[in-house]
Amino acid sequence: MKKQVDPFMHSAEHILNQAMGRLFDCDRCFSAHIERKKSKCDYRFDRPLTDEELKLLENEVNGVIEADVPVSERFISIDDARKDYNLMRLPDDAGTRIRIVSIGDYDHCPCIGPHVTSTGEIGTFRITSSGYENEVLRLRFKLKHRAAR
């Protein structure tokens, strides 16, 4: 049986992916391992990030979290989705309608996973380490959850 994805971490992953795109003109991660205690995302990238860039990225993600923006979903036809989204990770049997998860106006992405209802629920995002090898940037991160969950 597949593990249940943590909605807090999964929502943080969406924000991280959009932040990488906005700050570094990078595509969404091609591989991710999302768990409650710690997670990682792998990006095709041309270099490691500097300490200053890692802090900038962390601050960008935390800014979206602190803004407490709503997280919503809508369903669209797969034909419409092809116009606006990369569907390479979509399974062949996805059907004719797919779910788009939106984090306010910040991020919109096809997704089947669970999410928070508002970014303020996520807690504080922290990049714990990063690595770079064979044109792959790996970011490892944790969340410090808010007291009331």
N, CA, C and O of each residue as an XYZ file, in Angstrom:
596
protein
N       0.841     -1.183      0.000
C       0.000      0.000      0.000
C       0.880      1.238      0.000
O       1.844      1.317      0.761
N       0.552      2.211     -0.855
C       1.312      3.440     -0.975
C       1.067      4.331      0.235
O      -0.054      4.426      0.733
N       2.150      4.995      0.711
C       2.019      5.915      1.835
C       1.149      7.107      1.447
O       1.141      7.539      0.294
N       0.423      7.624      2.423
C      -0.374      8.823      2.221
C       0.564     10.029      2.214
O       1.382     10.183      3.121
N       0.452     10.876      1.206
C       1.284     12.071      1.105
C       0.805     13.104      2.116
O      -0.397     13.331      2.253
N       1.740     13.729      2.822
C       1.426     14.748      3.805
C       0.962     16.031      3.101
O       1.706     16.575      2.286
N      -0.243     16.524      3.394
C      -0.752     17.711      2.683
C       0.069     18.974      2.942
O       0.118     19.857      2.086
N       0.712     19.074      4.099
C       1.526     20.246      4.417
C       2.780     20.267      3.541
O       3.093     21.273      2.903
N       3.485     19.142      3.524
C       4.692     19.019      2.708
C       4.376     19.112      1.218
O       5.110     19.733      0.449
N       3.282     18.488      0.834
C       2.924     18.474     -0.584
C       2.592     19.891     -1.076
O       2.961     20.268     -2.188
N       1.907     20.656     -0.255
C       1.600     22.039     -0.613
C       2.878     22.871     -0.667
O       3.029     23.725     -1.540
N       3.796     22.624      0.265
C       5.088     23.321      0.252
C       5.872     22.985     -1.013
O       6.557     23.846     -1.565
N       5.778     21.741     -1.474
C       6.454     21.347     -2.714
C       5.941     22.171     -3.887
O       6.734     22.621     -4.715
N       4.637     22.377     -3.972
C       4.084     23.187     -5.060
C       4.665     24.595     -5.028
O       5.043     25.138     -6.067
N       4.737     25.186     -3.842
C       5.274     26.542     -3.708
C       6.752     26.561     -4.090
O       7.197     27.464     -4.797
N       7.515     25.566     -3.625
C       8.928     25.475     -3.967
C       9.120     25.382     -5.475
O       9.984     26.060     -6.032
N       8.328     24.553     -6.140
C       8.450     24.414     -7.588
C       8.220     25.742     -8.303
O       8.963     26.097     -9.218
N       7.198     26.467     -7.887
C       6.914     27.753     -8.521
C       8.011     28.770     -8.206
O       8.386     29.568     -9.065
N       8.522     28.743     -6.979
C       9.603     29.657     -6.596
C      10.859     29.382     -7.434
O      11.537     30.320     -7.855
N      11.170     28.119     -7.676
C      12.325     27.784     -8.526
C      12.130     28.348     -9.929
O      13.070     28.861    -10.536
N      10.917     28.251    -10.433
C      10.641     28.797    -11.753
C      10.751     30.312    -11.788
O      11.348     30.872    -12.708
N      10.186     30.970    -10.808
C      10.199     32.432    -10.768
C      11.589     33.009    -10.533
O      11.976     33.992    -11.166
N      12.333     32.398     -9.624
C      13.642     32.949     -9.269
C      14.773     32.511    -10.200
O      15.716     33.267    -10.434
N      14.676     31.284    -10.733
C      15.804     30.726    -11.477
C      15.422     30.199    -12.861
O      16.218     29.516    -13.505
N      14.212     30.512    -13.317
C      13.750     30.082    -14.636
C      13.945     28.576    -14.826
O      14.465     28.120    -15.845
N      13.520     27.835    -13.832
C      13.713     26.385    -13.776
C      12.362     25.683    -13.916
O      11.354     26.164    -13.398
N      12.342     24.555    -14.611
C      11.129     23.743    -14.687
C      10.834     23.130    -13.322
O      11.708     23.069    -12.457
N       9.607     22.680    -13.136
C       9.219     21.978    -11.917
C      10.123     20.764    -11.730
O      10.737     20.291    -12.687
N      10.203     20.264    -10.511
C      11.059     19.111    -10.242
C      10.623     17.926    -11.115
O       9.444     17.761    -11.426
N      11.597     17.123    -11.492
C      11.284     15.926    -12.282
C      11.153     14.707    -11.383
O      10.653     13.663    -11.801
N      11.610     14.851    -10.137
C      11.520     13.760     -9.177
C      11.351     14.370     -7.792
O      11.989     15.369     -7.459
N      10.490     13.763     -6.996
C      10.267     14.255     -5.636
C       9.994     13.080     -4.710
O       9.434     12.062     -5.116
N      10.394     13.239     -3.483
C      10.091     12.274     -2.428
C       9.534     13.102     -1.279
O      10.283     13.771     -0.567
N       8.234     13.054     -1.103
C       7.553     13.927     -0.145
C       7.061     13.093      1.025
O       6.245     12.186      0.858
N       7.565     13.409      2.213
C       7.150     12.733      3.437
C       6.952     13.766      4.535
O       7.394     14.908      4.420
N       6.298     13.357      5.573
C       5.971     14.265      6.682
C       7.213     14.860      7.359
O       7.246     16.059      7.639
N       8.233     14.034      7.624
C       9.397     14.508      8.370
C      10.404     15.270      7.512
O      10.958     16.276      7.957
N      10.642     14.808      6.306
C      11.586     15.473      5.414
C      11.247     15.104      3.976
O      10.660     14.056      3.708
N      11.627     15.980      3.064
C      11.306     15.765      1.657
C      12.464     16.222      0.789
O      13.381     16.898      1.256
N      12.409     15.840     -0.494
C      13.424     16.286     -1.436
C      12.808     16.466     -2.812
O      11.844     15.793     -3.176
N      13.382     17.386     -3.563
C      12.991     17.613     -4.951
C      14.255     17.682     -5.796
O      15.254     18.273     -5.386
N      14.205     17.070     -6.984
C      15.321     17.093     -7.930
C      14.931     17.910     -9.148
O      13.854     17.733     -9.718
N      15.832     18.814     -9.540
C      15.607     19.714    -10.675
C      16.736     19.556    -11.683
O      17.893     19.368    -11.310
N      16.395     19.633    -12.944
C      17.416     19.717    -13.983
C      17.902     21.168    -13.945
O      17.129     22.104    -14.151
N      19.204     21.331    -13.676
C      19.739     22.669    -13.462
C      21.198     22.682    -13.899
O      21.821     21.626    -14.014
N      21.741     23.862    -14.142
C      23.084     23.943    -14.703
C      24.193     24.190    -13.688
O      25.362     24.294    -14.061
N      23.833     24.287    -12.386
C      24.846     24.585    -11.377
C      24.246     24.428     -9.979
O      23.027     24.340     -9.831
N      25.102     24.393     -8.951
C      24.558     24.424     -7.591
C      24.088     25.838     -7.245
O      24.538     26.807     -7.856
N      23.200     25.957     -6.285
C      22.782     27.270     -5.804
C      23.753     27.734     -4.719
O      24.252     26.929     -3.932
N      24.013     29.035     -4.688
C      24.856     29.604     -3.643
C      24.069     29.661     -2.339
O      22.848     29.504     -2.339
N      24.764     29.885     -1.236
C      24.087     30.041      0.048
C      23.096     31.196      0.006
O      22.004     31.105      0.568
N      23.475     32.279     -0.659
C      22.583     33.439     -0.775
C      21.331     33.090     -1.582
O      20.229     33.517     -1.238
N      21.501     32.316     -2.656
C      20.357     31.902     -3.467
C      19.444     30.949     -2.701
O      18.222     31.021     -2.826
N      20.032     30.065     -1.914
C      19.221     29.154     -1.103
C      18.393     29.943     -0.092
O      17.230     29.616      0.140
N      18.973     30.967      0.505
C      18.252     31.804      1.466
C      17.146     32.589      0.755
O      16.041     32.719      1.283
N      17.437     33.109     -0.432
C      16.433     33.824     -1.228
C      15.257     32.902     -1.547
O      14.100     33.306     -1.434
N      15.552     31.675     -1.943
C      14.520     30.684     -2.260
C      13.691     30.357     -1.021
O      12.462     30.331     -1.085
N      14.346     30.113      0.083
C      13.651     29.826      1.336
C      12.735     30.990      1.728
O      11.597     30.777      2.146
N      13.235     32.215      1.591
C      12.433     33.401      1.918
C      11.232     33.548      0.994
O      10.156     33.950      1.437
N      11.405     33.229     -0.283
C      10.297     33.298     -1.244
C       9.198     32.321     -0.846
O       8.022     32.685     -0.814
N       9.574     31.092     -0.545
C       8.595     30.076     -0.146
C       7.888     30.505      1.139
O       6.662     30.434      1.223
N       8.644     30.946      2.131
C       8.039     31.361      3.399
C       7.156     32.594      3.235
O       6.183     32.755      3.973
N       7.474     33.456      2.292
C       6.623     34.618      2.031
C       5.240     34.210      1.548
O       4.237     34.796      1.957
N       5.184     33.209      0.680
C       3.892     32.712      0.188
C       3.140     32.023      1.325
O       1.927     32.181      1.463
N       3.863     31.268      2.126
C       3.225     30.593      3.265
C       2.645     31.627      4.226
O       1.490     31.519      4.638
N       3.444     32.624      4.581
C       3.012     33.645      5.536
C       1.873     34.509      4.997
O       1.103     35.068      5.778
N       1.757     34.625      3.687
C       0.666     35.411      3.089
C      -0.687     34.735      3.297
O      -1.727     35.357      3.082
N      -0.684     33.474      3.712
C      -1.897     32.731      4.017
C      -2.900     32.753      2.857
O      -4.078     33.060      3.035
N      -2.394     32.418      1.668
C      -3.254     32.426      0.481
C      -4.077     31.139      0.402
O      -3.625     30.083      0.846
N      -5.275     31.224     -0.157
C      -6.125     30.037     -0.259
C      -5.583     29.025     -1.269
O      -4.961     29.385     -2.269
N      -5.835     27.768     -0.979
C      -5.490     26.680     -1.890
C      -6.813     26.101     -2.380
O      -7.679     25.738     -1.584
N      -6.957     26.021     -3.691
C      -8.225     25.565     -4.266
C      -7.969     24.557     -5.369
O      -6.832     24.332     -5.781
N      -9.050     23.957     -5.838
C      -8.962     23.004     -6.942
C     -10.100     23.239     -7.919
O     -11.168     23.738     -7.567
N      -9.831     22.862     -9.152
C     -10.867     22.890    -10.186
C     -10.544     21.764    -11.163
O      -9.410     21.290    -11.233
N     -11.547     21.352    -11.905
C     -11.360     20.285    -12.876
C     -11.548     20.855    -14.269
O     -12.492     21.602    -14.531
N     -10.629     20.489    -15.166
C     -10.704     20.951    -16.557
C     -10.513     19.756    -17.483
O     -10.044     18.694    -17.074
N     -10.888     19.958    -18.731
C     -10.707     18.878    -19.704
C      -9.221     18.668    -19.955
O      -8.422     19.598    -19.854
N      -8.873     17.458    -20.277
C      -7.476     17.151    -20.549
C      -6.982     17.918    -21.777
O      -5.808     18.280    -21.852
N      -7.871     18.165    -22.735
C      -7.485     18.934    -23.922
C      -7.128     20.376    -23.550
O      -6.156     20.928    -24.065
N      -7.909     20.980    -22.660
C      -7.578     22.330    -22.195
C      -6.297     22.318    -21.376
O      -5.495     23.248    -21.471
N      -6.094     21.293    -20.583
C      -4.895     21.200    -19.750
C      -3.633     21.119    -20.603
O      -2.601     21.683    -20.239
N      -3.709     20.427    -21.723
C      -2.539     20.296    -22.608
C      -2.050     21.646    -23.102
O      -0.865     21.808    -23.390
N      -2.950     22.618    -23.203
C      -2.581     23.953    -23.692
C      -1.733     24.716    -22.686
O      -0.889     25.521    -23.081
N      -1.940     24.480    -21.396
C      -1.310     25.306    -20.359
C      -0.362     24.577    -19.417
O       0.381     25.226    -18.680
N      -0.367     23.246    -19.419
C       0.399     22.515    -18.427
C       1.229     21.413    -19.056
O       0.879     20.870    -20.104
N       2.333     21.093    -18.399
C       3.153     19.961    -18.793
C       2.488     18.715    -18.199
O       2.378     18.587    -16.979
N       2.055     17.817    -19.046
C       1.341     16.618    -18.594
C       2.185     15.352    -18.748
O       1.642     14.248    -18.785
N       3.507     15.504    -18.836
C       4.383     14.350    -19.046
C       4.270     13.311    -17.934
O       4.433     12.119    -18.195
N       3.996     13.731    -16.705
C       3.911     12.780    -15.592
C       2.510     12.220    -15.409
O       2.280     11.407    -14.513
N       1.594     12.635    -16.226
C       0.215     12.179    -16.131
C       0.107     10.736    -16.652
O       0.604     10.444    -17.740
N      -0.522      9.845    -15.908
C      -0.660      8.463    -16.391
C      -1.574      8.398    -17.622
O      -2.436      9.254    -17.819
N      -1.368      7.383    -18.427
C      -2.155      7.214    -19.657
C      -3.646      7.075    -19.378
O      -4.468      7.460    -20.210
N      -4.003      6.535    -18.232
C      -5.406      6.304    -17.911
C      -6.002      7.428    -17.049
O      -6.906      7.181    -16.251
N      -5.505      8.640    -17.206
C      -5.937      9.770    -16.368
C      -7.384     10.186    -16.609
O      -7.983     10.848    -15.762
N      -7.935      9.818    -17.716
C      -9.319     10.182    -17.995
C      -9.413     11.444    -18.837
O      -8.423     11.896    -19.413
N     -10.619     12.010    -18.903
C     -10.845     13.162    -19.778
C     -10.829     14.493    -19.026
O     -10.793     15.555    -19.648
N     -10.856     14.440    -17.702
C     -10.798     15.664    -16.883
C      -9.713     15.498    -15.835
O      -9.540     14.421    -15.265
N      -8.985     16.579    -15.590
C      -7.946     16.510    -14.573
C      -8.101     17.649    -13.569
O      -8.695     18.689    -13.852
N      -7.552     17.412    -12.410
C      -7.637     18.365    -11.304
C      -6.453     19.333    -11.349
O      -5.300     18.917    -11.463
N      -6.754     20.612    -11.258
C      -5.737     21.652    -11.173
C      -5.787     22.222     -9.761
O      -6.835     22.688     -9.314
N      -4.662     22.186     -9.063
C      -4.564     22.767     -7.727
C      -3.945     24.145     -7.872
O      -2.909     24.306     -8.517
N      -4.589     25.142     -7.264
C      -4.098     26.515     -7.316
C      -3.743     26.987     -5.916
O      -4.497     26.784     -4.964
N      -2.602     27.608     -5.811
C      -2.185     28.247     -4.568
C      -2.294     29.741     -4.823
O      -1.352     30.386     -5.285
N      -3.478     30.274     -4.508
C      -3.779     31.669     -4.837
C      -3.515     31.917     -6.303
O      -3.860     31.094     -7.151
N      -2.906     33.045     -6.606
C      -2.485     33.341     -7.974
C      -1.025     32.958     -8.183
O      -0.460     33.213     -9.247
N      -0.418     32.349     -7.176
C       1.020     32.050     -7.219
C       1.351     30.826     -8.061
O       2.310     30.850     -8.833
N       0.573     29.759     -7.923
C       0.895     28.513     -8.621
C      -0.378     27.788     -9.022
O      -1.370     27.793     -8.293
N      -0.334     27.165    -10.189
C      -1.424     26.336    -10.714
C      -0.766     25.106    -11.326
O       0.136     25.221    -12.156
N      -1.226     23.920    -10.906
C      -0.551     22.703    -11.350
C      -1.500     21.507    -11.313
O      -2.286     21.371    -10.375
N      -1.435     20.629    -12.336
C      -2.196     19.382    -12.256
C      -1.681     18.558    -11.080
O      -0.471     18.452    -10.876
N      -2.592     17.977    -10.311
C      -2.162     17.232     -9.130
C      -3.292     16.331     -8.623
O      -4.470     16.673     -8.727
N      -2.914     15.190     -8.078
C      -3.905     14.296     -7.469
C      -3.752     14.226     -5.959
O      -4.562     13.592     -5.283
N      -2.702     14.883     -5.412
C      -2.389     14.743     -3.997
C      -3.203     15.633     -3.082
O      -3.893     16.544     -3.540
N      -3.122     15.363     -1.763
C      -3.839     16.160     -0.772
C      -3.100     17.474     -0.488
O      -1.874     17.542     -0.567
N      -3.867     18.503     -0.159
C      -3.296     19.822      0.107
C      -3.987     20.468      1.300
O      -5.070     20.054      1.715
N      -3.332     21.496      1.844
C      -3.943     22.316      2.884
C      -5.016     23.189      2.237
O      -5.093     23.262      1.011
N      -5.838     23.846      3.040
C      -6.843     24.751      2.469
C      -6.317     26.173      2.355
O      -6.877     26.988      1.622
N      -5.232     26.479      3.084
C      -4.617     27.797      3.046
C      -3.139     27.653      3.411
O      -2.786     26.839      4.264
N      -2.279     28.439      2.769
C      -0.838     28.279      2.987
C      -0.418     28.561      4.424
O       0.605     28.048      4.877
N      -1.191     29.368      5.150
C      -0.856     29.663      6.536
C      -0.824     28.434      7.431
O      -0.254     28.478      8.521
N      -1.429     27.342      6.985
C      -1.433     26.087      7.752
C      -0.102     25.349      7.674
O       0.175     24.486      8.507
N       0.718     25.675      6.691
C       1.908     24.875      6.379
C       2.969     24.939      7.464
O       3.547     23.908      7.809
N       3.239     26.097      8.004
C       4.333     26.262      8.962
C       5.532     26.882      8.285
O       5.403     27.455      7.203
N       6.687     26.781      8.893
C       7.898     27.403      8.365
C       8.686     26.406      7.524
O       8.953     25.283      7.953
N       9.050     26.830      6.330
C       9.800     26.027      5.373
C      11.297     26.277      5.581
O      11.739     27.418      5.718
N      12.067     25.179      5.602
C      13.514     25.316      5.747
C      14.229     24.341      4.822
O      13.957     23.141      4.842
N      15.143     24.866      4.011
C      15.995     24.008      3.193
C      17.085     23.464      4.110
O      17.858     24.230      4.684
N      17.144     22.156      4.244
C      18.113     21.557      5.159
C      19.452     21.279      4.495
O      20.493     21.301      5.151
N      19.423     21.014      3.181
C      20.665     20.807      2.436
C      20.357     20.830      0.943
O      19.210     20.708      0.514
N      21.423     20.991      0.176
C      21.292     20.921     -1.276
C      22.526     20.227     -1.823
O      23.585     20.218     -1.196
N      22.369     19.654     -2.990
C      23.486     18.995     -3.650
C      23.368     19.161     -5.147
O      22.286     19.421     -5.673
N      24.481     19.010     -5.824
C      24.475     19.138     -7.272
C      25.405     18.082     -7.858
O      26.581     18.000     -7.505
N      24.845     17.271     -8.768
C      25.633     16.232     -9.432
C      24.971     15.873    -10.744
O      23.752     15.713    -10.806
N      25.768     15.747    -11.793
C      25.279     15.335    -13.119
C      24.101     16.185    -13.592
O      23.101     15.659    -14.082
N      24.228     17.495    -13.442
C      23.211     18.453    -13.885
C      21.874     18.294    -13.164
O      20.823     18.643    -13.703
N      21.924     17.768    -11.951
C      20.733     17.636    -11.115
C      20.973     18.379     -9.804
O      21.930     18.106     -9.079
N      20.082     19.324     -9.521
C      20.093     20.043     -8.262
C      19.087     19.371     -7.336
O      17.906     19.263     -7.666
N      19.555     18.922     -6.184
C      18.673     18.283     -5.206
C      18.511     19.226     -4.021
O      19.493     19.696     -3.446
N      17.264     19.493     -3.666
C      16.951     20.307     -2.505
C      16.222     19.446     -1.486
O      15.223     18.804     -1.811
N      16.717     19.432     -0.260
C      16.072     18.703      0.832
C      15.472     19.742      1.771
O      16.094     20.765      2.056
N      14.267     19.477      2.248
C      13.605     20.473      3.090
C      12.740     19.836      4.159
O      12.336     18.677      4.064
N      12.467     20.643      5.189
C      11.606     20.255      6.299
C      10.642     21.391      6.583
O      10.819     22.515      6.112
N       9.632     21.078      7.353
C       8.683     22.082      7.825
C       8.668     22.081      9.340
O       8.737     21.030      9.977
N       8.576     23.262      9.902
C       8.303     23.394     11.329
C       6.834     23.774     11.401
O       6.456     24.908     11.109
N       6.009     22.804     11.794
C       4.560     23.002     11.789
C       4.132     23.970     12.881
O       4.770     24.091     13.927
N       3.060     24.636     12.607
C       2.480     25.526     13.591
C       1.907     24.682     14.738
O       1.586     23.509     14.547
N       1.785     25.266     15.897
C       1.324     24.532     17.083
C      -0.060     23.935     16.891
O      -0.277     22.776     17.246
N      -0.998     24.685     16.343
C      -2.361     24.178     16.163
C      -2.472     23.471     14.831
O      -2.374     24.108     13.782
N      -2.674     22.176     14.854
C      -2.845     21.376     13.626
C      -4.111     20.657     13.741
O      -4.484     19.913     12.834
